[in-house]
Amino acid sequence: MKIPSLLLRFPHCYFSRKTYLVNFGLPSRADFLGVEPLGPAHGCHTKWICSSGGLRRELWQQAAPEPRVETLSDREQRLVDRLYQGLIQGQRACLAEAITLIESTQSRKKKVAQVLLQKVLSYHREQEKLNQGKPLAFRVGLSGPPGAGKSTFIECLGKMLTERKHKVSVLAVDPSSSTSGGSLLGDKTRMTELSRDMNAYIRPSPTSGTLGGVTRTTNEAILLCEGGGYDVVLVETVGVGQSEFAVADMVDMFVLLLPPAGGDELQGIKRGIIEVADLVAINKADGDLVVPARRIQAEYVSAMKLLRKRSKVWRPKVLRVSARTGEGISAMWDTMSEFRELALGSGELLARRRRQQHVWMWNLIHENMLEHFRSHPAVRDKIPLLEEQVLRGVLSPGLAADLLLKAFKDGL
């Protein structure tokens, strides 16, 4: 039987070259065509096999399982509705409670959080349509070495923006202790004036072991802040290093803040962080540090000319600012606004956000897969034993990993 006539006889089927010959003991050299009906998910699932002589026989038939739909209880639904309504009305308490919900590691609360996020995302999309498809908020990532004055800079910039009728949210990420798991969360105490401003919201969060200087829920927190009406979202990240620029995959603009007297600056900062920076700001450029700040600015201007351009419409700039005196802060915001307008006009900003959605999805997949792997019954009981053998030098880490993966595959 030729394939065209087979297609006419089975118009509601799709055809695949996937073979089941080994499973059913058929000759491996046989020419075949798999056929499956495109029925509803709850109907019967029938497979046929065709050889060059025509339709041979039905191989197996079974009922496909009903798709499982996660439903919320009445109490959980009331919680979602209350947080959603309070969030879009700009209630800070509901925003704080919503972020706490998405940060929970409890499985049931994570499902409730996803329902809330989906509602906020739908609302966010509708608001963007009313804004001619343009983003409602400007997402800015800020990183720098300890002592660069990030908190002081954010307070100075935030106060200036709230005076200009902007609503500013600050997501400040603090490193967690690898020993106790605790975090100081002291950023809010260093921004005393901004924390009292009703047009600003500051949320410190621990990294909880997450690499990249951000938490596992930073993307979700950004979305909730935008749903709450904040049009400027500042994400302050942890330190600077080779893995400390994951925030660049979450924001519209990445700003690197540096002190003027940190020694050999070009060696002290990794090249990777420089390549993703859209703007470099030399902070504390006042008093006796004005001359060192000018020298560092000149060094970075020369160094950044050697780097490959990330944008067709923007060349990263190096500015001097003083968060203590406020000098250069207004000019820096004008530069940041110029970047946003150019990126919006060229379409690069929207393209960057689409890429970030893709990265966000795969980060969640990796996190959930790892969690599923560690909690799988075929693996969970073997992990302590293999870890002990690795520590005693009986097994290499690679061999132990292979054994765990094999156990996981066999248990599927």
Buried (B, 14 or more C-beta within 10 A) or exposed (E): EEEEEBBEEBEEBEBEEEBEEEEEEBEEEBEBBBBBBEEEEEEEBBBBBBBEEEBEEEBEEEEEEEEEEEEBEEEBEEBBEBBBEBBBEBBBEBBBBBBEBBBEEEEEBBEBBBBBBEBBBEBBEEBBEEEEEEBBBBBBBBBBBEEBBBBBBBBBBBBBBBEEEBBBBBBBBBBBEEEEEEBEBEBBEBBEEBBEBEBBBBBBBBBBEBEBBBBBBBBBBBBBBBBBBBBBBBBBBBBBBEBBBBBBBBBBBBBBBBBBEBEEBEEEBBEBBBBBBBBBBBBBBBEEBBEBBBBBBEBBEEBBEEEEEBBEEBEBBBBBBBBBEBBBBEEBBEBBEEBBEBBBEBEBBBEBBEEBEEBBEEBBEEEEEEEEBEEBEBBEEBBEEBBEBBEEEEBEEEEBEEBBEEBBEEEE
